Amino acid sequence: SASSINSFSARLNGIVNPEGFLTTVLFEYGLTLSFGNTAPAIQSPVRGSQESNVSANISNLQSGTTYYYRIRASSAVDEVFSSPMFFNTQLTEPQLSTNSITSISVNSSLSGGNVIHDGGSPVTERGVVWHTLPNPTIDDHVGKTISGSGNGDFSSDLVSLSPQTTYYVRAYAINSIGISYGNELSFTTLGHAPIVSSQQAIILSANSLDLRGLVNP
């Protein structure tokens, strides 16, 4: 059986008897019985006429996922395969990213996120949080959206913002294991356009005018 199983890695184990021939040992593994990935046994090549324990450490796995594996042993005489085995990686929080911030105005903008993997447990809530300080959370924010549930891409409107203010934004997703956040982005809202009003010209002399106005920045 596989051992040292966590969310993203595991150790594959097996037994090989070389029957007196120098034998190369590989583990084949993947999401189906077609495998698709290989990892050389730490002990390869093996030799002798006794049973030898072999193993391989594999990483970059997906959490909450079933993996299949088997041994492929090759010598000058033959190539043989063991019966397939399987194991399940541990569940973890969702994996997601924060979408780029667009449509920035005086008091609103548009962002969102992409739930790449649910961690092996369904995402029950997802959205965006923002704050004028870095690293906003669902417990510490000045704004929050809820954009449904599940995997995939989603968008969120950030509203009721203040003009000429810098905000920090992170997407979030929640499953039965916990909450996780996407990468943090920041942006600055636009300022109000100046308001200009004209006044009646004042006659200074017969040949000149004093043109005055008011500007509210």
C-alpha positions in Angstrom: 0.0 0.0 0.0 1.0 3.6 -0.5 2.2 5.5 2.6 3.0 9.0 3.8 -0.1 10.2 2.0 -1.0 13.9 2.3 -2.8 16.4 0.1 -0.1 16.7 -2.6 2.4 13.9 -2.2 2.7 10.2 -1.3 5.2 7.3 -1.2 4.5 4.3 -3.4 5.7 0.9 -2.2 6.1 -2.6 -3.6 8.2 -5.8 -3.7 10.3 -7.0 -6.6 12.2 -10.3 -7.0 14.9 -9.8 -9.7 15.3 -13.6 -10.1 19.1 -13.1 -10.5 18.9 -10.5 -13.2 19.7 -6.8 -13.0 16.3 -5.2 -12.9 15.1 -1.6 -13.5 12.1 -0.7 -11.4 9.6 2.1 -12.2 6.3 3.0 -10.6 3.6 4.1 -13.1 0.8 6.3 -11.6 -2.0 8.5 -12.7 -5.7 9.4 -12.4 -6.8 6.4 -14.5 -5.6 2.9 -15.1 -3.8 4.3 -18.2 -1.4 5.9 -15.6 0.6 8.4 -17.7 3.3 9.2 -15.1 6.4 7.3 -14.0 8.8 7.6 -11.0 11.9 5.5 -10.7 12.2 3.4 -7.5 14.7 4.7 -5.1 16.4 1.3 -5.0 16.5 0.8 -8.8 18.2 -1.1 -10.3 17.8 -4.2 -8.0 19.6 -7.5 -8.3 19.8 -10.9 -6.6 17.4 -13.7 -6.1 15.5 -12.4 -3.1 12.5 -10.2 -2.7 13.5 -6.5 -2.4 11.3 -3.7 -1.0 11.1 -0.8 -3.5 9.5 2.6 -3.2 9.2 6.0 -4.8 8.2 9.4 -3.6 5.8 11.3 -5.8 4.6 15.0 -5.5 2.6 17.7 -7.3 -0.6 15.6 -6.8 -4.1 17.0 -6.5 -5.8 17.0 -3.1 -8.9 14.9 -2.5 -8.2 12.7 -5.6 -7.9 9.0 -6.3 -4.6 7.9 -7.9 -3.8 4.5 -9.4 -0.3 3.0 -9.6 1.7 -0.2 -10.4 5.3 -1.4 -10.7 7.0 -2.0 -14.0 10.1 -4.1 -13.7 12.4 -4.6 -16.7 15.4 -6.9 -17.1 17.3 -8.4 -20.0 14.9 -11.3 -20.0 11.5 -9.7 -19.6 9.3 -6.8 -18.6 6.6 -7.5 -16.0 3.9 -5.4 -14.2 2.3 -5.7 -10.8 -1.4 -5.6 -10.2 -2.7 -2.0 -10.0 -3.3 -0.4 -6.6 -4.9 3.0 -5.6 -4.9 5.6 -2.9 -6.7 8.8 -2.1 -4.9 12.1 -1.3 -6.2 14.1 1.7 -8.7 16.8 1.4 -7.6 20.5 1.6 -9.0 24.0 1.3 -9.9 25.2 -2.3 -7.3 26.4 -4.7 -8.1 29.7 -6.5 -6.8 32.9 -8.0 -8.1 36.5 -8.0 -9.2 38.0 -11.3 -7.7 41.2 -12.7 -9.5 44.4 -11.6 -11.2 46.3 -14.4 -13.9 48.9 -15.0 -12.4 51.2 -12.3 -14.4 54.3 -11.6 -14.9 56.8 -8.8 -16.8 54.4 -6.6 -16.9 51.0 -8.2 -14.8 48.4 -10.1 -15.1 44.8 -11.3 -13.0 41.7 -10.2 -13.8 38.1 -9.2 -11.9 34.8 -9.1 -11.4 31.3 -10.4 -11.7 28.2 -8.3 -9.2 25.9 -9.9 -9.8 22.9 -7.6 -12.3 22.4 -4.7 -9.7 20.5 -2.6 -11.9 17.4 -2.8 -14.8 18.9 -1.0 -17.5 21.0 -2.7 -17.1 24.8 -2.5 -20.2 26.2 -0.7 -19.4 29.9 -1.0 -17.1 32.1 -3.0 -16.6 35.8 -3.6 -14.3 38.7 -3.1 -13.2 40.8 -0.1 -11.5 44.2 -0.1 -10.0 46.6 2.4 -7.8 49.8 2.4 -5.2 47.6 4.3 -3.4 44.6 2.8 -4.6 41.0 3.3 -8.4 41.5 3.6 -10.3 38.5 5.0 -14.0 37.6 5.4 -13.6 38.6 9.1 -11.7 41.9 8.4 -12.9 43.8 5.4 -14.6 47.0 4.3 -16.4 45.2 1.5 -17.4 41.6 0.6 -19.4 39.9 -2.2 -20.9 36.4 -2.4 -20.8 35.0 -5.9 -22.5 31.6 -5.6 -20.7 28.3 -5.1 -18.7 25.6 -6.9 -15.7 25.5 -9.2 -14.8 27.8 -12.1 -14.6 31.4 -12.9 -16.8 34.1 -11.3 -17.1 37.9 -11.3 -17.9 40.3 -8.5 -18.9 44.0 -8.5 -17.0 46.1 -6.0 -19.3 49.0 -5.0 -19.7 51.9 -2.5 -16.0 52.7 -2.8 -14.5 56.1 -2.0 -12.9 58.2 -4.6 -9.1 58.4 -5.0 -8.6 55.5 -2.5 -6.3 52.5 -2.8 -8.0 49.1 -2.1 -6.6 45.6 -1.7 -8.6 42.7 -3.1 -8.6 38.9 -2.7 -11.0 36.3 -4.0 -12.0 33.6 -1.4 -13.6 30.2 -1.4 -15.0 28.0 1.4 -15.4 24.2 1.6 -15.8 21.7 4.5 -12.1 21.9 5.3 -11.8 25.7 5.6 -11.3 28.9 3.7 -8.6 29.9 1.3 -7.7 33.1 -0.6 -6.4 34.0 -4.0 -3.5 36.2 -4.8 -3.9 39.8 -3.6 -4.3 42.7 -6.1 -4.6 46.4 -5.5 -6.1 49.4 -7.4 -6.9 53.1 -6.8 -10.3 54.6 -7.6 -10.7 57.6 -9.8 -11.2 61.2 -8.4 -14.1 63.4 -9.1 -13.8 65.6 -12.3 -13.5 69.4 -11.5 -16.8 71.3 -11.5 -16.5 74.7 -13.3 -19.1 77.5 -13.3 -18.9 80.8 -15.0 -19.9 84.3 -13.6 -21.0 87.4 -15.3 -18.1 89.4 -16.7 -17.2 92.6 -14.9 -16.6 95.7 -17.0 -13.2 97.2 -15.9 -13.1 99.8 -18.6 -14.4 100.6 -21.9 -11.9 98.3 -23.6 -11.4 95.4 -21.2 -13.3 92.7 -19.3 -12.5 90.7 -16.1 -13.6 87.1 -16.7 -14.0 85.2 -13.5 -15.1 81.8 -12.6 -15.3 79.2 -9.8 -13.5 75.9 -9.8 -14.4 73.1 -7.3 -11.7 70.4 -7.5 
